[in-house]
Amino acid sequence: MEIKVVQDSKSIESDILVVSMYEGGRTVSDLANKYAIEQDNFKGKFGETYLLPTYGKEVYKKVLILGLGEKDEFNPNKMREAVAKAIKKSMQMEAKKVAFSLDGIEFDYSEQFTIGAMIADYSFDKYKSEKKDNKVREVYVQANADIVAKAKKIAEAMAFARNLANEPAQFATPAELAAIACDLGLETRVYDKEECEKMGMGAFLAVAQGSSREPKFIHMKYQVDNPKKKIAIIGKGITFDSGGLDIKPPSSMLTMKDDMSAAACVLGVMSVIREFHPQVEVHGIIAACENMPGCSAYKPGDILTAKNGKTIEVDNTDAEGRLTLADALCYACELGVDEVIDLATLTGACMVALGTNAAGIMGNDKALVQNLISIAERSGERFWELPLWEEYFDSLKSDIADMKNTGSRWGGASTAGVFLQKFVKDAKWAHIDIAGTAFLEKPQKEFIKGATGAGVRTLLNYILEQ
């Protein structure tokens, strides 16, 4: 899809002209007003659409009225969702050229318009033998050209991440993630099993040892002279999670190709970061492996030693993400960065608490957490702060090691956060649990079923605002 910024979208020869209408209002199209409002009593409620032909009387073949709902309730998030709906409706009509004339919107809609259009345009049909040719090819809109260009790059990074997370585990292996990272044109180092052993990554390697696929520890670096800040972003990279010896039931295992959604997010961010030229040094880190129940799999009761020397009693092999993140956090903190932000499809408890509409966030620095929450909201994502009280560590206490990898079933998301905090040193840190938002079991708002690219928008906008 190509989004073109124009001065007057109504003068563009197109298959569909999309006009907007607040509830109880009117549109910029006299034709639409006459038929939709006056004859058919179209109200303009949010998400409603009305399509009518122009019978050759205009340069556009059809008019699509897009209901925006109550004017005082309309916001950028609704803008994104409404535009996505209009694009999907246009795709149903097999329209190739679509122009938008958006009247009376009292905020700069350029970014959310672009994100919404490109989210709607997304599909994952790589493995389909028959592919639909119903994509909108050209979109015309009156908008801020610079913001549209920026938003297109962000949307492309989201699509990059979505493609990776939608791939089956037979393709998106640790080795493949490492190869993709090496192709991004950044300074990249990939550590193999032996090198990770020398660095003392006992927690990460334990998770990997049940799989026939070798683990890969990936470190990408974007650097500039005299950076204003140094940031490490870490993405959980479990390319398939069977649960290990504490194996998951089949229904829970079905979508576990998505357990590397956070790694896909980090790769998505790093894939476009050079195009923005931020004056910030950014390290993208992924501890990539499979969690499988092979003959060498780690076992409940095993004692693992993480990179910082802390020992962990394995209480459940299906709490593997926090083990890989433990060593990744140690590694990141040794880089001398100012901030560490990790993302992970970490706990079902977070999904129980927040559903599929918000990610959980917690950390050791209030300002960092609140800044990420604010930028997420502006970017079209939702983060909700969860407590990180030391009392949650009580259920992680072990009789024979420094800690266990799981504790009580209660407060599971915060308990996991307190576990991770034990591996953070000398850096501001935030942990984002995207278990509910990374992969959808059914369509939701502007998204189709499948991977969403969770975290990409927020991290890129956060980096760009530093």
C-alpha distance (Angstrom), angle and dihedral (degrees) to the residues before:
residue distance angle dihedral
M1 . . .
E2 3.80 . .
I3 3.80 117.5 .
K4 3.80 112.6 -155.9
V5 3.79 123.4 -167.0
V6 3.83 112.0 -141.3
Q7 3.79 137.7 173.6
D8 3.80 96.9 -127.3
S9 3.80 117.4 19.4
K10 3.83 92.5 -178.3
S11 3.81 90.0 67.7
I12 3.82 93.6 55.6
E13 3.79 117.2 107.3
S14 3.80 100.9 -123.3
D15 3.78 144.5 150.7
I16 3.81 92.7 -119.9
L17 3.79 134.6 16.5
V18 3.81 110.6 -156.6
V19 3.80 113.8 -152.1
S20 3.79 124.7 -175.5
M21 3.77 128.9 -131.9
Y22 3.78 132.1 -175.4
E23 3.78 117.2 -141.7
G24 3.80 109.6 -76.6
G25 3.80 92.6 6.4
R26 3.78 136.2 102.8
T27 3.81 136.5 -111.7
V28 3.80 135.8 -123.3
S29 3.81 88.7 -109.1
D30 3.81 117.3 85.9
L31 3.78 88.9 -163.4
A32 3.79 91.6 54.9
N33 3.79 92.2 46.7
K34 3.81 92.0 51.1
Y35 3.79 98.4 49.3
A36 3.79 106.6 24.4
I37 3.78 101.0 38.2
E38 3.78 106.4 24.0
Q39 3.81 99.4 36.9
D40 3.82 106.0 24.7
N41 3.81 99.2 29.6
F42 3.82 95.3 -127.0
K43 3.82 106.6 -174.6
G44 3.81 103.4 -165.3
K45 3.80 96.4 -126.5
F46 3.78 113.9 173.0
G47 3.79 112.1 -76.2
E48 3.81 95.4 9.5
T49 3.80 117.5 128.0
Y50 3.78 134.8 -167.2
L51 3.82 123.0 -165.4
L52 3.79 125.8 -163.2
P53 3.81 134.9 166.1
T54 3.80 121.8 -119.7
Y55 3.83 94.5 -145.7
G56 3.81 92.0 -134.2
K57 3.81 93.6 -59.2
E58 3.83 94.1 114.9
V59 3.82 137.2 40.7
Y60 3.81 88.1 -110.3
K61 3.80 119.7 67.8
K62 3.82 98.4 -143.3
V63 3.79 139.2 14.6
L64 3.79 119.6 -138.0
I65 3.80 114.4 -163.5
L66 3.80 111.5 -151.8
G67 3.80 115.9 -156.4
L68 3.81 113.2 -138.0
G69 3.80 98.0 -177.2
E70 3.81 123.9 -140.1
K71 3.79 111.2 0.8
D72 3.81 95.5 -136.4
E73 3.82 90.5 52.2
F74 3.79 96.5 49.6
N75 3.82 115.8 109.3
P76 3.84 140.6 160.7
N77 3.81 92.7 -86.2
K78 3.79 90.9 54.9
M79 3.79 88.1 46.2
R80 3.80 90.7 58.5
E81 3.80 92.9 46.9
A82 3.82 93.5 47.0
V83 3.81 93.7 49.7
A84 3.81 90.3 49.1
K85 3.79 89.1 52.9
A86 3.81 91.3 51.0
I87 3.81 91.8 50.3
K88 3.80 92.1 48.8
K89 3.81 90.4 48.8
S90 3.81 88.9 50.2
M91 3.80 90.0 51.0
Q92 3.81 89.3 53.8
M93 3.81 87.4 54.8
E94 3.85 88.5 48.0
A95 3.80 89.6 -124.1
K96 3.80 114.1 169.5
K97 3.82 100.4 -174.1
V98 3.81 118.3 43.6
A99 3.81 126.6 177.2
F100 3.82 124.6 -164.3
S101 3.79 124.9 -149.5
L102 3.80 105.0 -175.4
D103 3.79 112.2 -173.8
G104 3.78 130.3 -166.7
I105 3.82 99.0 5.5
E106 3.79 107.4 149.0
F107 3.81 100.9 -156.3
D108 3.79 135.2 56.4
Y109 3.78 101.4 -87.8
S110 3.83 96.0 179.2
E111 3.82 98.3 108.2
Q112 3.79 99.2 41.7
F113 3.81 91.4 41.6
T114 3.80 90.0 56.4
I115 3.80 95.2 43.2
G116 3.81 91.5 47.9
A117 3.79 93.9 49.2
M118 3.79 93.3 48.7
I119 3.80 94.3 44.9
A120 3.81 88.4 53.7
D121 3.80 90.3 48.8
Y122 3.81 92.7 55.9
S123 3.79 123.7 107.1
F124 3.80 134.5 156.7
D125 3.78 106.8 -140.6
K126 3.81 100.3 141.2
Y127 3.79 92.4 123.4
K128 3.83 97.5 40.2
S129 3.80 113.4 109.3
E130 3.82 89.2 -153.3
K131 3.78 116.9 44.9
K132 3.81 124.3 -163.3
D133 3.79 117.8 -123.2
N134 3.78 97.4 -153.9
K135 3.80 100.9 113.6
V136 3.80 121.5 131.7
R137 3.79 105.4 -118.9
E138 3.80 102.9 -170.0
V139 3.80 130.7 30.1
Y140 3.82 122.0 -173.0
V141 3.79 122.1 -161.2
Q142 3.81 141.8 157.3
A143 3.79 102.3 -119.6
N144 3.80 146.6 121.4
A145 3.82 104.4 -65.9
D146 3.82 95.2 -154.8
I147 3.80 93.2 51.4
V148 3.80 91.2 45.7
A149 3.82 90.0 53.0
K150 3.80 91.2 50.2
A151 3.80 92.8 46.5
K152 3.82 91.8 49.7
K153 3.82 89.6 58.3
I154 3.80 90.9 49.3
A155 3.81 91.0 48.5
E156 3.81 89.9 48.9
A157 3.81 89.4 53.0
M158 3.81 88.9 50.5
A159 3.81 90.8 51.6
F160 3.81 89.6 48.1
A161 3.82 89.8 54.5
R162 3.81 93.4 43.1
N163 3.79 91.9 52.2
L164 3.80 91.7 52.4
A165 3.81 94.4 47.0
N166 3.81 91.3 46.9
E167 3.80 92.1 53.0
P168 3.81 116.5 102.7
A169 3.78 116.4 -106.4
Q170 3.79 90.3 -111.4
F171 3.83 87.4 69.6
A172 3.82 104.5 30.0
T173 3.81 95.4 60.9
P174 3.82 125.3 153.4
A175 3.81 89.0 -101.0
E176 3.81 91.5 50.8
L177 3.81 92.4 50.4
A178 3.79 88.6 50.7
A179 3.81 91.5 49.8
I180 3.81 91.2 49.3
A181 3.82 90.3 50.3
C182 3.79 91.1 51.1
D183 3.81 90.6 52.6
L184 3.82 94.8 57.2
G185 3.79 93.8 84.9
L186 3.80 95.6 -118.7
E187 3.78 129.7 120.8
T188 3.80 99.1 -84.9
R189 3.79 134.3 178.7
V190 3.81 122.5 -171.5
Y191 3.80 116.3 -164.4
D192 3.81 119.0 -154.6
K193 3.78 127.5 -148.9
E194 3.80 95.8 -85.5
E195 3.80 92.5 49.9
C196 3.80 90.8 48.9
E197 3.79 89.1 51.4
K198 3.81 90.1 54.0
M199 3.82 89.5 51.6
G200 3.81 90.6 52.5
M201 3.80 98.0 -115.4
G202 3.78 94.0 158.8
A203 3.81 96.4 151.4
F204 3.82 95.5 51.8
L205 3.81 93.8 43.6
A206 3.80 92.8 49.2
V207 3.79 90.9 59.7
A208 3.81 90.5 49.0
Q209 3.79 98.7 48.4
G210 3.83 96.6 83.6
S211 3.81 92.1 62.1
S212 3.79 130.0 79.5
R213 3.82 88.4 -141.4
E214 3.79 114.7 89.0
P215 3.81 116.5 -120.5
K216 3.79 120.9 -117.0
F217 3.78 125.8 -154.4
I218 3.81 107.2 -156.0
H219 3.80 127.0 -160.7
M220 3.83 119.4 -179.2
K221 3.79 121.5 -178.5
Y222 3.80 132.3 -160.6
Q223 3.78 110.2 -172.2
V224 3.80 139.6 178.6
D225 3.77 134.7 -179.3
N226 3.81 113.3 -86.2
P227 3.82 96.9 -1.1
K228 3.79 116.8 -152.4
K229 3.78 90.0 -139.4
K230 3.80 140.5 -1.1
I231 3.79 116.4 -132.8
A232 3.79 132.0 -179.6
I233 3.81 119.2 -158.5
I234 3.79 116.7 -165.9
G235 3.80 125.4 -165.6
K236 3.78 124.2 -164.3
G237 3.80 104.8 -118.2
I238 3.80 108.4 -166.6
T239 3.81 98.6 148.1
F240 3.79 90.9 -167.1
D241 3.79 128.5 5.4
S242 3.78 116.3 -160.3
G243 3.79 89.8 164.6
G244 3.79 91.3 -109.6
L245 3.79 115.7 -119.9
D246 3.80 88.4 -19.8
I247 3.77 83.9 64.0
K248 3.78 122.8 -162.6
P249 3.82 122.3 -120.2
P250 3.83 112.5 -100.9
S251 3.80 94.5 -104.9
S252 3.80 91.5 54.4
M253 3.80 92.5 47.1
L254 3.79 95.1 53.1
T255 3.81 96.8 88.8
M256 3.79 98.5 31.0
K257 3.78 91.2 116.4
D258 3.81 81.9 81.9
D259 3.80 93.5 64.9
M260 3.80 87.7 97.5
S261 3.82 93.2 56.7
A262 3.80 90.4 114.4
A263 3.80 90.9 51.3
A264 3.81 87.5 50.1
C265 3.81 88.1 52.0
V266 3.81 92.0 53.4
L267 3.80 91.2 47.6
G268 3.81 89.5 48.4
V269 3.80 91.7 52.5
M270 3.79 93.0 46.3
S271 3.82 91.6 47.0
V272 3.82 92.4 68.4
I273 3.79 104.8 22.6
R274 3.81 95.0 101.3
E275 3.81 90.5 57.1
F276 3.81 90.2 62.7
H277 3.84 96.5 46.4
P278 3.83 95.1 -148.5
Q279 3.81 115.0 -171.7
V280 3.78 89.9 -127.5
E281 3.80 129.4 99.7
V282 3.80 108.8 -126.2
H283 3.78 127.7 -168.3
G284 3.81 117.6 -164.4
I285 3.80 111.9 -158.6
I286 3.80 130.5 -174.5
A287 3.81 129.0 173.7
A288 3.81 98.0 -159.3
C289 3.78 124.3 -166.7
E290 3.80 144.6 119.7
N291 3.81 123.8 -104.9
M292 3.79 103.1 -139.7
P293 3.84 135.8 158.8
G294 3.81 96.4 -124.8
C295 3.78 124.1 150.0
S296 3.82 90.9 -89.4
A297 3.82 94.9 46.5
Y298 3.77 119.2 138.9
K299 3.78 113.6 -105.7
P300 3.79 139.4 -140.7
G301 3.78 106.5 -90.9
D302 3.80 95.5 32.4
I303 3.80 117.1 133.5
L304 3.79 115.0 -134.3
T305 3.79 128.4 -168.1
A306 3.79 116.0 -145.3
K307 3.79 126.2 -149.1
N308 3.82 92.7 -92.3
G309 3.81 92.1 52.8
K310 3.81 96.9 -104.9
T311 3.81 114.8 138.5
I312 3.79 124.3 -133.3
E313 3.79 128.6 -162.3
V314 3.80 110.6 -145.7
D315 3.78 106.7 -125.0
N316 3.80 95.7 165.8
T317 3.81 128.4 7.9
D318 3.81 90.1 -149.6
A319 3.82 89.7 68.3
E320 3.79 88.4 73.3
G321 3.80 102.7 127.3
R322 3.78 94.1 71.3
L323 3.82 89.5 52.2
T324 3.80 93.2 55.9
L325 3.80 90.2 43.6
A326 3.81 91.2 50.6
D327 3.80 92.2 65.4
A328 3.81 92.1 38.8
L329 3.82 90.4 53.9
C330 3.81 91.3 49.9
Y331 3.80 90.0 50.3
A332 3.81 93.2 47.9
C333 3.79 93.8 49.3
E334 3.81 90.1 52.8
L335 3.82 89.2 60.9
G336 3.80 91.7 73.2
V337 3.81 94.4 -118.9
D338 3.79 123.8 161.9
E339 3.80 95.7 -136.1
V340 3.78 137.8 21.8
I341 3.80 121.0 -161.4
D342 3.79 118.8 -176.5
L343 3.79 127.2 -171.7
A344 3.77 126.3 -165.7
T345 3.77 144.7 161.9
L346 3.77 82.3 -127.8
T347 3.80 116.1 148.9
G348 3.77 139.3 24.1
A349 3.80 84.6 -151.8
C350 3.81 90.4 69.2
M351 3.78 90.2 51.5
V352 3.82 90.4 49.6
A353 3.80 89.9 51.6
L354 3.82 100.2 42.6
G355 3.80 106.4 16.9
T356 3.79 119.6 -151.9
N357 3.80 97.3 -45.5
A358 3.80 101.0 73.1
A359 3.78 142.4 28.8
G360 3.78 121.6 -135.8
I361 3.79 119.2 -119.1
M362 3.80 133.2 -171.0
G363 3.78 136.2 156.0
N364 3.79 149.9 151.1
D365 3.82 96.1 -94.6
K366 3.80 119.9 61.9
A367 3.80 95.1 -160.6
L368 3.82 93.0 52.4
V369 3.80 92.3 48.6
Q370 3.80 93.9 47.2
N371 3.80 91.9 46.4
L372 3.80 91.1 53.0
I373 3.81 90.9 48.0
S374 3.81 91.0 51.4
I375 3.81 94.5 46.8
A376 3.81 91.0 46.1
E377 3.80 90.1 55.2
R378 3.80 91.7 50.2
S379 3.80 90.5 46.1
G380 3.79 95.1 52.5
E381 3.81 99.8 -99.4
R382 3.78 131.6 104.7
F383 3.80 126.8 -135.2
W384 3.79 121.5 -178.8
E385 3.79 120.6 -162.2
L386 3.79 116.6 -122.7
P387 3.82 124.0 -166.2
L388 3.79 121.9 -94.8
W389 3.79 99.3 -163.8
E390 3.81 119.1 164.3
E391 3.82 89.5 -129.2
Y392 3.80 88.2 75.2
F393 3.79 87.9 68.9
D394 3.82 91.2 66.3
S395 3.80 91.5 82.3
L396 3.82 90.5 50.6
K397 3.80 95.1 58.5
S398 3.79 114.6 121.5
D399 3.80 130.1 -157.0
I400 3.80 92.7 -142.5
A401 3.84 106.9 26.1
D402 3.79 140.2 35.5
M403 3.81 90.8 -94.2
K404 3.80 146.0 -21.7
N405 3.78 122.4 -113.9
T406 3.82 93.7 -124.5
G407 3.75 136.1 27.4
S408 3.79 138.2 172.4
R409 3.81 119.3 -7.2
W410 3.79 87.6 -124.1
G411 3.80 118.5 91.1
G412 3.77 90.5 4.6
A413 3.81 97.3 164.3
S414 3.80 92.9 52.2
T415 3.80 92.1 42.8
A416 3.80 88.9 55.6
G417 3.80 89.3 49.0
V418 3.80 92.3 52.4
F419 3.82 88.8 49.8
L420 3.82 91.0 53.6
Q421 3.79 92.3 47.5
K422 3.81 89.3 65.1
F423 3.82 87.8 69.8
V424 3.82 97.3 49.3
K425 3.80 118.9 95.8
D426 3.80 134.0 172.9
A427 3.80 96.7 -9.3
K428 3.77 139.5 91.1
W429 3.78 106.6 -107.9
A430 3.80 140.3 -166.3
H431 3.79 127.6 -177.3
I432 3.82 119.6 -156.8
D433 3.81 118.5 -164.3
I434 3.83 107.6 -156.4
A435 3.81 96.3 173.5
G436 3.81 92.6 124.0
T437 3.79 100.7 37.1
A438 3.81 104.7 41.5
F439 3.80 100.1 73.7
L440 3.81 127.5 21.7
E441 3.79 123.8 -150.8
K442 3.82 90.3 -155.7
P443 3.83 136.9 12.6
Q444 3.80 114.7 -70.1
K445 3.81 124.9 -172.4
E446 3.82 107.2 -52.5
F447 3.82 94.6 -7.6
I448 3.78 129.4 89.6
K449 3.78 121.5 -144.0
G450 3.80 113.6 -67.2
A451 3.79 136.8 36.2
T452 3.82 119.2 4.8
G453 3.80 104.5 -169.1
A454 3.81 89.1 -116.7
G455 3.79 114.4 -162.5
V456 3.80 98.4 14.5
R457 3.82 96.3 102.6
T458 3.77 94.0 45.6
L459 3.79 97.3 46.0
L460 3.80 93.8 47.4
N461 3.79 93.2 47.8
Y462 3.82 90.1 45.4
I463 3.81 91.6 52.6
L464 3.81 92.0 46.0
E465 3.80 92.8 51.2
Q466 3.81 95.1 54.6
